[in-house]
Amino acid sequence: MLWLVGVCAFLLCVILIWAWAPDKNRADLEKIYATAPSAFIEVLNMRVHYRDVGPPASIKRKPQTLIFLHGFGSSLQTWDAWVAALAQDYRVVSLDLPGFGLTGANPSANYSDAFVLQFLGAFADQLGIQSAVWIGNSMGGRYAWEMAVAQPQRVDKLVLISPDGFASKGFQYGQKPSISPLLHVMRFFLPQAILEMNLKPAYANPAIMDETLAQRYYDLMLAPGVRASLLEIMRQHVLQDPRPLLGQIQAPTLLLWGEHDGFIPIRNAQDYLQLMPKAKLVPLPNIGHIPQEEQPQEGLKALWQFLKS
């Protein structure tokens, strides 16, 4: 019997060693993920990782500004393909939101939507941006349309890609979501294989999650303070009924939605179309929750047309 206890203890140690995932060194991550044109700026006591690119300085006209907001657990790199295409004609700004990527934890530990909107306004001010087209995916889509409600003078147009905002299983209006104790274990133990298993349903074609993409998500999930921040973001988020708010938005809005979105199904688009007087839906066939990564050219076609209109 003792030998069985010993074998079990040994196997447990092996599993713990395999799953153990301490934070990665910030300097090492910045050498990989903060190369040019990345920069850092202080906003509300946070060192914010962002990129600000655009047409050559020789072009005399002032280009329109686009601000990209990523989804939960992601980073500014999610927009790389779109940024490369759009920067020929537009000023394109992307950033790691508070709690994510190389921006990392907010020293005040405040991750409420009200704080994020304050942060986004301050970030735009520091970059000298008075108004812009705000483009957001999932959680970033919610922040984008909330900006159009709270600070409408800053929003020329909206592009919402599978936006978050309506109640769903585990997320009810006016209530903090329940957080599984298993998620707290994630702060210390996070095998890359487990992360990949949870990310693959975001794509209609799971093969999109290749080695490079998987490594990026894993590395930036292990950036200092990020996992603790993600738990705090979930703990603090109290979903508000969006219906009284969405009807206030007058900015022209493009809804991009993957028809095979397994996280926020395309049928949710009808809620936005019914409430937003200037919204238009472009469905994306054979695409999941992250069109800008899965099939960048498909969403880009609709985005180009909307920006030019």
Secondary structure by P-SEA (a helix, b strand, c coil): caaaaaaaaaaaaaaaaaaccccccaaaaaaccccccccccccccccccccccccccccccbbbbbbbbbccccccccaaaaaaaaccccbbbbbbccccccccccccccccaaaaaaaaaaaaaaaccccccccccaaaaaaaaaaaaaccccccbbbbccccccccccccccccbbbbccccccccbbbaaaaaaaacccccccccccaaaaaaaaaaaaccaaaaaaaaaaaacccccccccccccccbbbbbbccccccccccaaaaaaaccccbbbbbbcccccccccccaaaaaaaaaaaaac
